[in-house]
């Protein structure tokens, strides 16, 4: 492993729990039941508009998508600034800063999150020191112009672009890093699939409730074979 690529929501920060609080407030407002983990699992890791459409379809909300997103964003502005790092995150990122591979090469890190620039700022403005380990040019956000429209997770693009940001800023004499030399850290099932479809190895760190939801199917998740990403890039997926 020569590079570690990180998701953010639900992996580095407790922001997935904030999303649930905001979504349940919206559902209650329109007399809908709370969000079950079977649906939450489909929303995690995906770009906001895609997740919003999945939720609206399931909940049968009586409002258009743009109104839903506007009302949801008002709640998120209130809750996102209270995000905290999840246990172990500060130590892991601290240990990786300045770490070397077994061959004595520098270990590189980058961020690949579906959060837009506005939401990223809301969640991290009070955690600048923690996120300073990710150099500005090695942060790929959900509304990054380099990620083609409709190619958010579970498509592999965001992780391949994160790797490009590392390779574009290597020191003279450093060999280009290949996808198979990357370790992706993910909490969501679509995110694991994105990493696998990029040809990378993945450490899956699921929320306890998500782990329960996929009980007995963990091998499918780790291989990227849950079917979230459609028929493309299948040659990159793992074998069970």
Legacy VTK file of the C-alpha trace (Angstrom):
# vtk DataFile Version 3.0
C-alpha trace
ASCII
DATASET POLYDATA
POINTS 240 float
0.000 0.000 0.000
1.468 3.326 -1.126
-1.647 5.499 -0.790
-4.651 5.615 1.560
-7.824 7.232 0.213
-10.532 8.303 2.625
-14.271 8.797 2.482
-15.509 11.320 5.082
-19.173 11.060 6.156
-19.708 8.232 8.628
-16.041 7.249 8.335
-14.018 10.217 9.627
-16.965 12.191 11.061
-20.231 11.298 12.819
-22.053 13.216 10.061
-24.100 10.182 8.934
-25.927 10.385 12.272
-26.573 14.100 11.593
-28.008 13.203 8.180
-30.375 10.746 9.889
-31.521 13.385 12.430
-32.251 15.879 9.620
-33.971 13.322 7.376
-36.182 12.036 10.202
-37.200 15.616 11.041
-38.275 16.050 7.409
-40.161 12.736 7.398
-41.968 13.622 10.643
-42.953 17.019 9.221
-44.805 15.245 6.391
-46.232 12.438 8.575
-43.924 9.751 7.254
-42.270 6.970 9.318
-38.620 7.286 10.438
-35.852 6.250 8.037
-35.137 2.479 8.197
-31.585 1.202 7.682
-32.641 -0.715 4.572
-33.201 2.683 2.871
-30.416 4.543 4.725
-27.943 1.984 3.313
-28.930 3.006 -0.227
-28.470 6.740 0.504
-25.019 6.519 2.120
-22.068 7.619 0.056
-24.143 8.784 -2.899
-24.254 12.388 -4.181
-27.022 14.506 -2.566
-29.426 14.720 -5.552
-29.268 10.936 -6.142
-29.829 10.180 -2.447
-32.656 12.742 -2.295
-34.454 11.134 -5.232
-34.184 7.638 -3.670
-35.595 8.967 -0.386
-38.442 10.929 -1.973
-39.473 7.895 -4.027
-39.489 5.654 -0.937
-41.228 8.157 1.368
-43.670 9.407 -1.290
-43.134 12.955 -0.042
-45.767 15.395 -1.381
-43.178 18.038 -2.345
-40.848 18.509 -5.360
-37.153 17.602 -5.096
-35.935 21.209 -5.009
-38.248 22.048 -2.074
-37.173 18.881 -0.249
-33.491 19.778 -0.706
-34.048 23.380 0.405
-35.877 22.369 3.613
-33.340 19.615 4.332
-30.436 22.021 3.840
-31.904 24.408 6.450
-31.770 21.568 8.991
-28.276 20.518 7.904
-26.933 24.079 8.379
-28.002 23.748 12.000
-26.596 20.248 12.667
-23.457 19.880 10.494
-21.321 22.373 12.489
-21.635 20.008 15.493
-19.894 17.097 13.677
-17.189 15.298 15.650
-14.404 12.902 14.577
-15.262 9.237 15.077
-13.172 7.136 17.517
-9.647 6.374 16.292
-9.711 8.890 13.427
-7.341 11.463 14.923
-4.788 8.780 15.825
-4.975 7.045 12.436
-4.585 10.242 10.410
-1.795 11.399 12.741
0.041 8.078 12.373
-0.268 8.147 8.566
1.192 11.649 8.315
4.856 11.099 7.601
4.453 7.292 7.549
6.559 5.126 5.209
5.781 1.927 3.322
7.665 -1.309 4.003
10.089 -0.276 1.237
10.748 3.083 2.881
8.640 5.069 0.415
6.465 7.949 1.595
2.827 6.953 2.208
0.373 9.353 0.568
-3.216 10.208 1.582
-6.169 11.900 -0.131
-9.845 12.598 0.545
-12.711 11.484 -1.731
-16.112 12.566 -0.389
-19.554 12.989 -1.963
-20.051 16.089 0.228
-20.285 19.330 -1.752
-17.881 22.191 -1.011
-20.567 24.042 1.002
-21.397 20.994 3.141
-17.716 20.128 3.551
-17.120 23.581 5.020
-20.119 23.286 7.367
-18.863 19.943 8.687
-15.153 20.745 8.958
-14.674 24.514 9.565
-14.224 23.825 13.308
-11.911 20.856 12.582
-9.328 22.553 10.384
-6.365 21.031 12.194
-7.688 17.484 11.716
-8.333 18.016 7.998
-5.043 19.840 7.400
-3.496 16.382 6.777
-5.322 16.429 3.418
-3.570 19.004 1.264
-6.032 21.235 -0.610
-5.221 19.775 -4.023
-5.745 16.243 -2.638
-9.371 16.809 -1.627
-11.923 15.619 -4.177
-15.437 16.782 -3.211
-18.847 15.771 -4.514
-19.265 18.839 -6.741
-15.695 18.727 -8.082
-15.792 19.599 -11.802
-13.433 16.681 -12.500
-16.113 14.163 -11.459
-18.413 13.728 -14.487
-22.130 14.303 -13.945
-23.885 11.143 -12.805
-20.582 9.422 -11.976
-20.659 9.702 -8.171
-20.252 6.626 -5.966
-20.751 3.667 -6.611
-18.972 4.621 -9.867
-15.171 4.548 -9.404
-14.414 8.028 -10.785
-13.970 9.912 -7.491
-11.325 7.444 -6.239
-9.473 7.378 -9.566
-9.414 11.208 -9.544
-8.162 11.207 -5.912
-5.305 8.957 -7.045
-4.595 11.328 -9.963
-4.264 14.231 -7.498
-1.595 12.256 -5.643
0.286 11.203 -8.784
0.230 14.784 -10.090
2.051 16.009 -6.978
4.656 13.293 -6.320
8.228 14.319 -5.525
10.825 13.966 -8.310
11.971 10.345 -8.474
8.777 8.900 -6.926
7.164 6.209 -9.084
3.548 6.700 -10.149
1.126 4.931 -7.771
-1.164 2.301 -9.327
-4.786 1.636 -8.252
-3.829 -1.755 -6.785
-1.349 0.058 -4.485
-4.198 2.049 -2.888
-6.210 1.235 0.235
-9.636 2.891 0.394
-11.348 3.476 3.773
-15.162 3.448 3.447
-18.242 3.061 5.611
-20.933 2.888 2.910
-21.778 -0.011 0.605
-21.855 2.192 -2.559
-18.479 3.590 -1.433
-16.927 0.132 -1.058
-18.182 -0.693 -4.537
-16.654 2.544 -5.909
-13.261 1.594 -4.447
-13.427 -1.950 -5.798
-14.506 -0.739 -9.259
-11.461 1.568 -9.223
-9.299 -1.565 -8.856
-8.316 -0.715 -5.264
-8.382 -2.594 -1.973
-10.972 -1.468 0.567
-11.255 -1.445 4.358
-14.964 -1.403 5.220
-15.836 0.371 8.499
-19.648 0.148 8.696
-21.995 1.768 11.196
-23.129 -1.015 13.622
-26.680 -0.795 12.214
-25.432 -1.064 8.634
-23.360 -4.091 9.615
-26.546 -5.714 10.959
-28.425 -4.825 7.768
-25.825 -6.753 5.722
-25.409 -9.633 8.150
-24.429 -12.723 6.160
-23.585 -10.620 3.086
-20.331 -9.060 4.296
-18.304 -11.013 1.701
-20.479 -9.591 -1.107
-19.904 -6.066 0.223
-16.113 -6.477 0.476
-15.918 -7.959 -3.021
-18.027 -5.061 -4.339
-20.635 -7.539 -5.552
-23.867 -6.140 -4.079
-24.987 -4.930 -7.524
-25.095 -1.246 -6.531
-23.009 -0.048 -9.470
-24.532 -1.773 -12.477
-22.676 -3.772 -15.144
-19.669 -1.450 -15.684
-16.164 -2.092 -14.343
-17.130 -5.639 -13.288
-13.639 -6.916 -14.151
-12.262 -4.919 -11.181
-14.488 -6.557 -8.568
-13.230 -9.125 -6.076
-13.963 -12.824 -5.940
-15.696 -14.282 -2.868
LINES 1 241
240 0 1 2 3 4 5 6 7 8 9 10 11 12 13 14 15 16 17 18 19 20 21 22 23 24 25 26 27 28 29 30 31 32 33 34 35 36 37 38 39 40 41 42 43 44 45 46 47 48 49 50 51 52 53 54 55 56 57 58 59 60 61 62 63 64 65 66 67 68 69 70 71 72 73 74 75 76 77 78 79 80 81 82 83 84 85 86 87 88 89 90 91 92 93 94 95 96 97 98 99 100 101 102 103 104 105 106 107 108 109 110 111 112 113 114 115 116 117 118 119 120 121 122 123 124 125 126 127 128 129 130 131 132 133 134 135 136 137 138 139 140 141 142 143 144 145 146 147 148 149 150 151 152 153 154 155 156 157 158 159 160 161 162 163 164 165 166 167 168 169 170 171 172 173 174 175 176 177 178 179 180 181 182 183 184 185 186 187 188 189 190 191 192 193 194 195 196 197 198 199 200 201 202 203 204 205 206 207 208 209 210 211 212 213 214 215 216 217 218 219 220 221 222 223 224 225 226 227 228 229 230 231 232 233 234 235 236 237 238 239
